[in-house]
Amino acid sequence: MMSAVTFELLSPNDYPLICEWRNSPQVRQWYYDYDNPHRVYTTEYIRAYHERKATENPRLGQYTIVLDGVKAGFVQCYSVSDYPDYNSHIQVDDTTAAVDIFLAPSFMHKGYGSRIMRTFLDEIVFSSVHFFADKCLIGPEPTNTAAIKMYRKAGFSYRKTVQISGEQEPEYIMLLHRDELT
């Protein structure tokens, strides 16, 4: 039976769970702060971080992933053009969104990822109701082969590898056009 996938706007009630996930070795292996990769996250840090990000960019969409009523991860989307320094490396037009995602450890490697991603793209990123973009990119580290495989299964294809200023590892840029989401 297929699990129901929904997305809820991130709320302060989610911060302890985000903190727990971000401290897990499975998540922090790929989703960490470049300025302090060994940071031990606190709920207060998570609150301040997400509230600062939302204040800096009101168009940033931050959501928890919900599978059959259970919080299963975090996903956010934003317009790449809202981040000119980042876009100077990526070089995409202002109709391109980007997505960052991680699943809770108990939901990893169970086949949920590509369906979650495709649902998020359809309902949020490419939706005229929520975000509305023509293209979406995602930039995992080149060694994150499980994520790259999942993004390919969701429809993304490789475009280029770029080194972003201030990041320790390069990004393996993958792109999906709205009309490629079937």
HELIX and SHEET records of a PDB file:
HELIX    1   1 PRO A   12  ASP A   14  5                                   3    
HELIX    2   2 TYR A   15  ASN A   23  1                                   9    
HELIX    3   3 PRO A   25  ARG A   28  1                                   4    
HELIX    4   4 THR A   43  GLU A   56  1                                  14    
HELIX    5   5 VAL A   80  ASP A   82  5                                   3    
HELIX    6   6 PRO A   84  ILE A   90  1                                   7    
HELIX    7   7 PRO A  105  PHE A  107  5                                   3    
HELIX    8   8 GLY A  113  PHE A  120  1                                   8    
HELIX    9   9 LEU A  121  VAL A  125  3                                   5    
HELIX   10  10 THR A  145  ALA A  154  1                                  10    
HELIX   11  11 ARG A  178  GLU A  180  5                                   3    
SHEET    1   A 7 VAL A   5  LEU A   9  0                                        
SHEET    2   A 7 GLY A  61  LEU A  67 -1                                        
SHEET    3   A 7 VAL A  70  SER A  79 -1                                        
SHEET    4   A 7 THR A  96  LEU A 103 -1                                        
SHEET    5   A 7 LYS A 135  ILE A 138  1                                        
SHEET    6   A 7 GLU A 171  HIS A 177 -1                                        
SHEET    7   A 7 SER A 157  VAL A 162 -1                                        
END                                                                             
